Amino acid sequence: MEVRLSILDQSPIAQGSDAHTALAQTAKIAELAERLGYTRFWVSEHHDASSLAGSTPEVLLAHLGARTSAIRLGSGGVMLPHYSAYKVAENFRMLEALYPGRIDVGLGRAPGGLPIATRALQEGRAREISYSQQVDDLRAYLTDTLPDDHRFAGIHATPRVQTAPEIWLLGSSDVSARMAAAKGTAFMFARFINGEGGVDAVQAYRDSFVPSATLQAPVSSVAVFVICADTDAEAERIASSLDLALVLLASGKRADGTPLINDALAYPYTMYEEALRRENRKRMIVGSQATVKQQFHQLAMDYGVDEVMAVTTTAEFEHRVRSFELLAAALIEQV
């Protein structure tokens, strides 16, 4: 079974590093992904985050488009409830005009930050529009199909172009899966957020999919944390940083970047934290090239998808690069 590979990059900031470095590394990873034959490269949206530099995917995507030439680029995702669907449509139409046929607009409804950041982002909003309505509006703006009875009938998202970005709904439950099915959009399950229920959610999406003007058949994928190294033992050592980062996040402890490996290995986990660390491993694939290849194929088979998106967070940039290189060598057929 052939499995297409993609990347979701969160622009992680390692402890002792800074956002400038993290964003430069994201650009290098995008260039690497294109050279290695990855299908798409997405970037994320997080607010008031000390360990992740990606806050505005549209701006970062414009930069990445200029650094690459063929790989699909997208948001994983834009947190639509914070914004006007019209403005998001204009942002992504601009990206589509600059890089036609290469843009994905991945949408989510999570806050992407603490409540205070949500309040700051939504300050001055005149009226509440449901997420479902926002998705409908965005697609209509992107395809120039706004209904005649729409509250903004006659308006167009500019620049007007002949092609439109692919629309993906992102989610970590069957709620988003069923919405994606009802609206006829592609669906990405975020296993790196929720290690449970993904198989059923993707199956529910396929079972209830309703064809739309922009997508005739269901398209689904799954995103998972991945750390691949030359040996299983080395992968486990590298993954200790991500283990600790996730535990600190769940405990409400604000980390100053991705913990360094030596600090993570020396961290005195409580019984509760150790149980949480083990539970978090459901969200991760960790191992050597052979181990990861087998688990990728099993994951794709379980979910019934032919594309898996890797989310790789390490304390050292070289380990990230090596992970993507090993993954590509194992799973991407070189022409």
N, C-alpha and C positions, 0 to 999 in steps of 0.2 A: 504493500500500500504506500503510495507516494504521499508525503505530508509536506504541504507548503509551509514555509517559515516566515514569520513576520516579527517585528520588534515593537514593543511599547517602551519608550524611554522616559523616565521621570526626572531626568537631570539631577541625579543624586549628588549631594554635597558631602564629601567625606570629612570626618572630623579633622580639623586643622586646615581644611581647604576653604574655598570660597565659591560664590556663585559664578564669577567670571570663568573660573576653571571648569566648573560643572557644565556650563553652557558650551564652552569650547569643546569639551569632551563629547557632548551630545552631537555636535556637528561632525566630529571625527567618526563617531559611531554610525551616523547616517551615511557618510561616504563609504565606510567599511561595509555596511549592509548592502549598499548598491553593488559594490565590487563582488561581494560574495554571493549575490543572487537572491537575497531576501525579497519577499513579495511587497511588503509595505512597511513603513516606518511611521509610527505614531508618537506624539508627545502629549503630556498630561497637563492638567490644570490643578494647582494647589495654591492655597492662599495663606499668607502669614506663616509659612512653613520654613523652619530654620534648616531642615535637612534636604529639601527639594527646591530646586531653582525655577522650575517651570510654573509660571503663573498665568501667562497669556499665550496659549498655543498658536493663535493666529499669527502673532508677531514672529514667534520662533519658526513657524512653518515657512514664512516668507523668506527667512534667512536660509533655511535648509533647502528650499527649492532652488536657490541660487548656487548652492554648493553641490547639488546633484543634478542628474539629467533624465532619469527614467523611473526610479523607484516611486511607488505610490506614497504619498504623504498625507497624514491626517491627524485629527485630534482624538485623544483617548482619555477624556473627551472634553467638550465644552459643556460646562454646567449651566444648561439653558435657563433654569428658573431665575438665575441672577440677572438675565439680560433681556433685551428686546429681540424677539425672533427676527425682526426686520434688520437690525444692525448685524446680527450674526450672519444673516443671509448676505448682506453686503460684504462682510469680511471674507466669506468663503467664495463669493462670486469674484472678488478681486483675486483671490488665490487661484481660482479656476482660470481666470483670464491670463494670469501670469504663467501658470503651469497647466495648460489644458490637458484633461484626461488623466491627471495624476492625483487628484485631491479627493480625500474622504472627509466627511464631516461626521465624527462620532459624537453622540449626544448622551449626557447623563443628567441625573437630577439630584445627585448627592451634593452636599454643600462644598466639599473640597477644602474645608477648613472649619475652624471653631465658630460658634454662633456669633461672636462679635464681628468676625470677618463677613459673615452673611449679612448682618445688619448694615455694615459699611457698603457692601456691594449693591444692596437693594435700596439704599437710602434715596428717597425722593420718587420711588415708584408710584405712579398715579393710580393704577388699578391692578387687581390680581387677575391673571390669566392662567388657566390650568396648564400643566405640563403637556397634557395631551393636545390641547388647542395650540400650544406653542409649536409642537412638532408638525401639526397640520399646516400651520401658518408658514413655518420655515420651508417646508417642501413646496408649498404654493409659490412662495417668493422665488425659490431657486429654479422653478420650472415655468414661471409666468402663467400659473393656472389659478390665480386668486378668483374665487367665486364672485359673481356680480353682486351678491347680497352681503359680501364681506364688509366689515366695518371700515376697512381701508381700500375698498374696491377702486381699481384704476391705478394704484401705485405699483411701481416696479423697483426691484432691487437692482442697483447698478454697481458695476458696469454690466450691461446686458450682453451675454455671450451665448453661443450655440450649444455648449455642453454644460452639464451640471455635475457637482460633486456626488459621490455615492453617499447615501445616508445610512448610518448605522446607529442603532440604539444599543447602549451599553448597560449592563446590569449584573447584579449578583443574586438575583432571585427570579422566580417565575413571573413576577409582576411585570417586570420590564420585558421578559420574553413574550408574554401574551400581548402586550401592547405592540411590540415590534411585529408580531404575527398579524394582528388586526389591522395595522397600518401598512403592511406590505413593505417593510424595510428589512435590511440585514440586521443580524443580532450577534453581539459579542458577549459571551458569559465571562465575568471577571472571577475566575477561580483564584487568582492571587489575592482577592479580597475575601471570598467565601469558599472554603474547601468542601462544602456540602451542597447537595441539591442541584448541581449543575447539569448532570446528565438528564434528570427529569425536566429541568427548565428548558433545555435545548430541544428535547423531544416534544414538549408541549408547544414550543414555537413551531416546529415542523408540522405537527399534527393540525394546528389551527391556523396555519399561514393562509392569508388572503392575498392573491396576486394584486399588484397595484400598477399604475402607469409607469413607475420607475423600476419595479422589480417583479418579474413574472413567476419566479420560483424561490423557495427559501434559501438563504445564504447565511451560514452561521460559522462561528469560530469560537475558540476559547483562549483566554490569556492566563498564563501561569508563571509564577516565579521560577526561574531556571538558573542554576549555577553548574556549569560543566567545567571540569578540569582534567588534567592528565591521568589522575587516579581518583578512586573513590575517596581515599583518605584526604587528599589535597582538596577536593571539592567540599568535604565536610569541614575542613579547617577554614576555608574561605567563607563558607555559609554561616559560620559562627557570628559574623558581623550582622548579617541579615536577621538571624535568629534573635539577637539581642535588640536590634532596632525595632522589630515588630513587638517584642515583649514590652519595651519601654513605651512605645506608642500606645499599646493597649492599656498600660498602667497609668496613662496620663502624664508621663514624665517627658518633659521636653528635652530631646537629645540635641546636642550641638553637632549635628552631622552624623553620618553613618559611622558607628563605632569601629575603631581599629581592631584588627584581628587579635592581637595580644591582649587588649583590654577585654574583648568579648570572651576569649578563652578563660580569662581569670575572673570573670564576673561571678559573684556568689549567688546563684539562682536560689530563690526560696522554693519550697515544694509547689506552691501555686504557680510560680513563674516557670518552673521546669515543666509542669503539666501543660501550661499554655504554650511553651516552646514546642513541645511534642505535637500538640494539636495544630499549631501553625504549619507543621510539615505537610499537612494535607493540601496546603496551598503552594507547595514547592516541589520541584524536581531537582534533585541534587545528586551528582555522581560523575563518574568517568564518561567518556564518549560512548562506550558500549552500554553502560547503564542508562544514560539519558536517552539514547536512541531507542532502546527497548521501551522505556516508559513513555516516550513521546508517541510511539506507535500505539501503545496500549491506550493512552489518553485519547488520541484521535479516534480509535475504534470505539471506546466507551461512549464518547460524545457523538459519534457519527459525523465527524467533521473532517475536512481534508486540509485544514489550515490551523496552525497553532501559533499563538503570539507569545514570544518570550519577554518577560520582564526581569531584568538582571540588575541587581543592586549589590555592589561590592565596595569594600573600603579602598581598594587599590584599582586604578583604572586599567592597569595591565591585565588584571584578572577578568575584568569585563570583556576586554578585547579577546582574550584567549578563549573565553567561554563561547562567544559568538563564532569565533573561527572553528572551534571544534564541532559546534552544533551544525554549522553549515557544511563542514566536510563530511559529517555523518549522514545528513538528511537532504542536502541539495545536490541534485544531479548536475554536474558540470558539463556544459556542451563543448 
